[in-house]
Amino acid sequence: MEDLASTAWKHLAAPAPTADGERLERDSLADRVRDAVLGMIDEEDLADGDPLPSTGALAARFGVSRTVIREALSALAALGIIEVSNGRSATVRAPDPQLVRFYLARAIRESRDDSFTTLMDLRGPLEVRAALRAADRFADGGEVPAGRERLLALREELDAALTDSELYPRLDLRLHQEIALLSGNRALQGLLEAVSIPLFHAMQDVRAARDLHDMVGSEHTDHLRIIDAILAGDPATAATAMEHHMLAVESFDITS
């Protein structure tokens, strides 16, 4: 198995032509070192607060100057990936959900006319998995009574707000966030939270279209089926109900 130093060197030394055909110079070399350090953090499974090797050790490891290392570390610090302090080795920072939120929101917006489909392509499989995992945890008794009480309270709120076109989408978002929380999967929860803003706007648009076409109610039936399956600890039914809900939402024409 190839060691990290060899892998990093191949990454750093690989040709990368510029517009005029020349190899990249120092600025781009710092970018390569930045990527190599990211790879090192991932491959060595460094966690929040873990120190990176010293500037000198990194320079020797990647075969570049300390100046290049400092530039690469500064770039990573600016992204919130590491923390740099004078007189101390850089340390890894906890993942910043705002970075994921910013990237996904931009990616969805840049889809332009197809942003709704892009959102559903990302959201659909995650929501189905979240419902399955949440129900699975209820089957084991792991989310009783706190999770049960929250879901039952949301069920009542959704019932009462069905005709409220402003409140219902807010409760809709809360329900899906709660299901993600109950899944117990922090990565899954983080991804769904990262798209919460475009997701809420989409929920508002879908509700407006339902109001326009007198189609309010079917989404509520879906929600109740999903909640009941999770509370019953039935993963297969919860996943099937959520998949049906996602397909129904995806097929809804919010442009008409």
Sequence and secondary structure as in RCSB ss.txt:
>XXXX:A:sequence
MEDLASTAWKHLAAPAPTADGERLERDSLADRVRDAVLGMIDEEDLADGDPLPSTGALAARFGVSRTVIREALSA
LAALGIIEVSNGRSATVRAPDPQLVRFYLARAIRESRDDSFTTLMDLRGPLEVRAALRAADRFADGGEVPAGRER
LLALREELDAALTDSELYPRLDLRLHQEIALLSGNRALQGLLEAVSIPLFHAMQDVRAARDLHDMVGSEHTDHLR
IIDAILAGDPATAATAMEHHMLAVESFDITS
>XXXX:A:secstr
   HHHHHHHHHHS  B TTS B  HHHHHHHHHHHHHHHHHHTT  TT B   HHHHHHHHT  HHHHHHHHHH
HHHTTSEE  TTS  EE    HHHHHHHHHHHHHTTGGGHHHHHHHHHHHHHHHHHHHHHHHHHTTTTTTHHHHH
HHHHHHHHHHTTT TTHHHHHHHHHHHHHHHHHT HHHHHHHHHTHHHHHHHHHHHHHHHHHTT TTHHHHHHHH
HHHHHHTT HHHHHHHHHHHHHHHHTS TT 
